């Protein structure tokens, strides 16, 4: 079925059932622009953050953050952050993974390529920042938590299909089958 044969109402309708509860809704046609803007906003923020860390005169170092932030804020994962800060191989891993991860996540979102994979790792990174920056002054919700939800929304709405390379990658012809038809599990990283 091609997009032109799907009724306008069917394209804007979504439904999901989890644990016996079904939720559904109908999105406005302008929703695509908002999903695209969320993808581009997070892409720019992460690409810029990663690039500035990589291009900085001083090399990026995660050790100070890992060793100091969680110990001072009542963090439930303070022991884990302490272990990460005192484990040399982990600090070296974080010194590479954080700036390059931010850059690659950002570029993936900006290009609209491997968006679900990029959004998953972006959400994971924001979850770690959420615990690292633990602050209950305003309850459980803070900026890191909100950004994590933005990443999850970008993934859930298949934002890479909206003016992104994923729309082309998914439909790449492999001898009469699209890439997703031949390898349906790629839907978890594309879109």
N, C-alpha and C positions, 0 to 999 in steps of 0.2 A: 504494500500500500504506500503510495507516495504522499508527501505532505499535502499536495493539492486535493487528494481524495479524502483526507481526513477532515471532518467537519470542524469549523472554527471552535465550537464548544468542546469537542473532544480534545483538541490540542491544548486547551487552557484548563483542563480538568485534571486533577490529580487525587489519588487516594492511596492510603497505606493502612495495613493492619499489622499491629504488633501486640502480642500477648492477648489476643482476642478483642482488642479495641481498634476500631476503624475510625480514621479521621480522613477528611477529604475537603476539597475546596476547589474554587475556580479562580484562576489568576487573571488579572487584567492584562490586556495585550501589551501594555507598557512595562510589564514586569520584566521582560527580556532586557530592556535598557537598564533597569535597576540591577539586575543580576550581572550584566556586563560591567556596569560601573563598580560594583563590589569587587569583581575579579580584577579589574584594572587598578583600582585603588590599592588593594592588598598586594598586587603584583609590583606596583611602583614602590610601595613602602618597603617591601622585603628586598627587592632588587637594589634599591638605594642604600638600605642599611647594610646589606652584604657587601656591596661595592665599596662603600666608605670604610668598612673594616679591612677589606683586602688591600685597598689602595693607601691606607694610612701610613704615615711615616714610622710609627711604632707598631710592631706586630700585635695583633689582637691576642688578649690573654683572658681566658675564662676563669682562671684560678681565684682571683680576688672576689669575683661575683659568687662563685660556688662556695667559697670559704666564709664569706661574711654575711651575705644577705639572709640566708635561711636561719642562721643561728641567732639573729636579733629580733625576729618578728613572730615568735610563737608558732612557727611553721610545723605542721604535723610530720613533714618529711625532713626535718633538720638533720637527723642522723644520716639519711641518704645523701643529702647535699654535702654534709661533712665528709662522708666517705668519698664522694666524687672529687672533692677539693684536695683530699690527701692521697689520691691514687694517681701517680704521675702519668700512667698511660691514658687514663680517662681525661685528665686535663689536656693532654696533647691532642687527644681525639676531639674534644670540645673546641679546642683552639682552631681546628680545621673545619669541623662539622658546622659550627655556628655561622661563620661568615660565608662559607661556600654553600651551605644549606640555604641560608637566606637568599643568596644571589640566585641559585638554581630554582628555588621555589618561586621567586619573583619573576624570573625570566619565563618559566613555564606558564605562570598565570598571565603575564603580558602577551605572550604568543598564543595562548590558548592551547598549549600542547601538554599532554599528560596531566591535565588539570586535576583530575581526581587524585592522582598520586601526589602531585604538588600540594594540593589542599590537605590531604591526609598528613603529610609531614609538617605542613604549616600549623595545623591544629595540634599535632603532637608537640611541636616546639612551643606553641602558646600555652599548652597545658603545663609544660615544664616551667615556663616563665610565670604562670599563674601560681604555682606552688613556691617558686623562688621568691616572688614578690608578694607573698602571702600578706594580706591585710584585710581584717574583718571590720574595719571602721565603718564601712557602708554595707556590710553583709557579705554574702558569698559572691556577689557579682562585682567584678572590676573590669578594667579595660582589657586585660589579658584574656579573661573569660569571654568577653564580648567578641574579641577578635577570633578566638577559637570557634565561636558559633558562626562568625562570618565565613571562615574557611569551610566549615561543615555545610553551610548553606550553598556556597559556591560549588562544592562537590555534589550535593544532593540535586541541585538544579541543572547539572550538566553544563556548567558555564563555558566550557571549552567548545561547545557546539555553537555558541553565539559569537559570530565573527572571530572564531578561533580555528587553529589548525586541526584540532580534534575532529571537527566536522568533516575535514578532508581525509584525515588519517583513518577514521572509522569506515569510510566508504571506499577506501582504496581497493581496486579490483584485483583479485587474485584468481584469475582464470575462471571468471563467472560467479565468483563469490566475493562478497565484501570481506574486509579484514575481520570485522566483528562477527560475521556469519561463520567464518572459518575458525576464529579463536574467540568465542563468546566471553571468556573470562577477562579479556582485555577491557571489557566494559568497566571493570573495577579501577582501572588506571586512566582510561580515556574519558572524555565527556565533560 
